Amino acid sequence: MLVDLSDIFTTEGKVTEIQVPLELTSFCSRIGNFSVLEKSPVSLILTNAGAGKVKMEGSADLTFRTRCDRCLSEVPTRLELEFHEIVVSPDAVRKEEEEEIPSYLEGYQLNVESFVYDEVLMNWPMKILCREDCKGVCPVCGKNRNDGDCGCDTFVPDPRMAAIQDIFNANKEV
């Protein structure tokens, strides 16, 4: 959804509060495609911050369907987005700053979907866990270790001792 900022860019001291419904149904990036389970409208407070500048403050809550990075079980991940941003009008941007125009600003209009996408991308957690003490999956059979022990032999010999192990195996009587 596009929000027109031209009136706020030009009127000194103008403050506008709006609720924008979010149409985002999934979040797609290099790390995967995650569907949105729950979402709140985006609350925005738009304030004129001087000649050709708008101060954007707001929040949004989103819950995504994700998987635990250790055991791969499904986990809902909630992001509570809080943002504080200064947006400069296209007329006030200097030539050297033209490359820095945000992708969510289309002329004098704010693309809320693109803005929220950027905020989700910046606030995405580094690691998603179903619980802090998640045991992950068995490297041998792939069973979820949180459900119980699978009984697989997971002994991994120390590679630094491989040369000594070879000596013992070579001199072993059959």
C-alpha positions in Angstrom: 0.0 0.0 0.0 1.2 3.5 -0.9 1.0 6.4 1.6 1.3 9.9 0.2 3.9 12.0 2.1 3.8 15.1 -0.1 1.6 17.1 2.4 3.8 16.2 5.3 7.0 17.0 3.4 5.7 20.6 2.7 3.7 21.5 5.8 5.9 22.6 8.7 5.0 21.0 12.1 2.5 18.6 10.5 1.9 15.3 12.4 -0.2 12.5 11.0 -1.0 9.2 12.7 -2.3 6.3 10.5 -2.9 2.6 10.6 -2.0 0.8 7.4 -3.3 -2.7 6.8 -0.4 -5.0 5.8 -0.9 -7.2 2.7 2.3 -9.2 3.2 1.4 -13.0 3.1 5.0 -14.4 3.0 8.6 -13.3 3.5 10.9 -14.5 0.8 14.7 -14.1 1.0 17.9 -16.1 0.4 17.3 -18.0 3.7 13.9 -19.3 2.6 10.2 -18.6 2.1 8.2 -18.1 5.3 4.5 -17.7 5.4 2.9 -15.1 7.7 0.7 -16.7 10.3 -0.4 -13.4 12.1 0.0 -9.8 11.4 -1.1 -6.5 12.8 -1.7 -3.2 10.9 1.4 -1.0 10.6 1.0 2.0 13.0 2.8 5.1 11.7 3.4 8.5 13.1 4.6 10.8 10.4 6.1 14.1 11.5 7.5 17.0 9.4 11.2 17.2 10.6 12.2 20.3 8.6 12.4 21.3 5.0 11.8 18.2 2.9 12.2 15.7 5.8 9.7 13.4 7.4 10.3 11.5 10.6 8.6 8.1 10.6 8.0 6.3 13.8 5.9 3.2 14.2 5.5 -0.5 14.9 4.1 -3.7 13.5 3.8 -7.3 14.8 4.3 -10.3 12.6 4.4 -14.0 13.2 6.0 -16.3 10.7 6.0 -20.1 10.2 9.6 -21.2 10.6 11.6 -24.3 11.5 14.1 -24.8 14.3 17.7 -24.6 13.0 18.7 -27.6 15.1 15.9 -30.1 15.0 13.8 -28.8 12.1 10.5 -28.9 14.0 8.0 -26.2 13.1 8.2 -23.1 15.3 6.2 -19.9 15.0 8.6 -16.9 15.1 7.2 -13.5 16.2 8.9 -10.2 15.2 7.9 -7.1 17.0 9.1 -4.3 14.7 9.8 -0.8 16.1 11.1 1.7 13.6 12.4 5.3 13.7 13.4 6.6 10.3 14.1 10.0 8.7 13.0 10.2 5.0 14.2 12.9 2.7 12.0 14.1 -0.2 13.3 13.5 -3.7 13.7 17.3 -4.2 15.9 17.7 -1.1 18.3 14.9 -2.0 21.7 16.1 -3.2 23.3 14.6 -6.3 25.9 12.6 -4.3 23.1 11.2 -2.1 20.9 10.0 -5.0 22.2 6.4 -4.7 21.1 6.4 -1.1 17.4 6.9 -1.8 15.5 4.1 0.0 13.8 1.5 -2.2 10.5 1.9 -0.3 10.2 5.6 -1.3 8.6 6.0 -4.7 8.7 9.8 -5.4 6.6 11.3 -2.6 4.9 8.0 -1.7 5.9 5.5 0.9 5.5 1.9 -0.1 4.6 0.3 3.3 4.9 -3.3 2.1 8.5 -2.7 0.9 9.4 -0.8 4.0 8.1 -3.6 6.3 9.9 -6.1 4.1 13.2 -4.2 4.7 12.5 -4.0 8.4 11.8 -7.8 8.6 15.0 -8.5 6.7 17.1 -6.3 9.1 15.4 -7.8 12.3 15.4 -11.5 11.2 16.9 -13.6 14.0 20.3 -15.2 13.4 19.3 -18.6 14.8 15.7 -19.9 15.4 15.4 -22.5 18.1 12.3 -24.4 19.3 13.8 -24.0 22.9 17.1 -23.0 24.3 18.3 -26.5 25.1 17.3 -28.1 21.8 19.3 -31.2 21.2 18.9 -31.2 17.4 18.9 -34.4 15.2 21.0 -37.5 15.4 23.8 -37.3 12.8 23.5 -41.0 12.1 19.7 -41.7 11.7 18.2 -38.2 11.7 15.8 -38.7 14.6 14.8 -35.7 16.7 16.8 -36.0 19.9 14.3 -33.9 21.8 11.8 -36.9 21.5 14.2 -39.3 23.1 17.5 -41.2 22.5 17.7 -43.2 19.3 20.5 -45.6 20.5 22.8 -44.9 17.6 26.6 -45.0 18.2 27.7 -41.4 17.8 31.3 -41.9 18.9 33.6 -39.8 16.7 37.3 -40.6 17.2 39.7 -37.6 17.6 41.4 -37.0 14.2 44.6 -36.0 16.0 44.9 -39.6 17.3 44.3 -41.3 13.8 48.1 -42.0 13.3 48.3 -43.8 16.6 45.1 -45.7 15.9 46.7 -46.9 12.6 49.7 -48.2 14.5 47.5 -50.2 16.8 45.4 -51.6 13.9 48.6 -52.6 11.9 50.1 -54.5 14.9 46.9 -56.1 16.0 47.0 -59.9 16.1 44.1 -61.5 14.4 
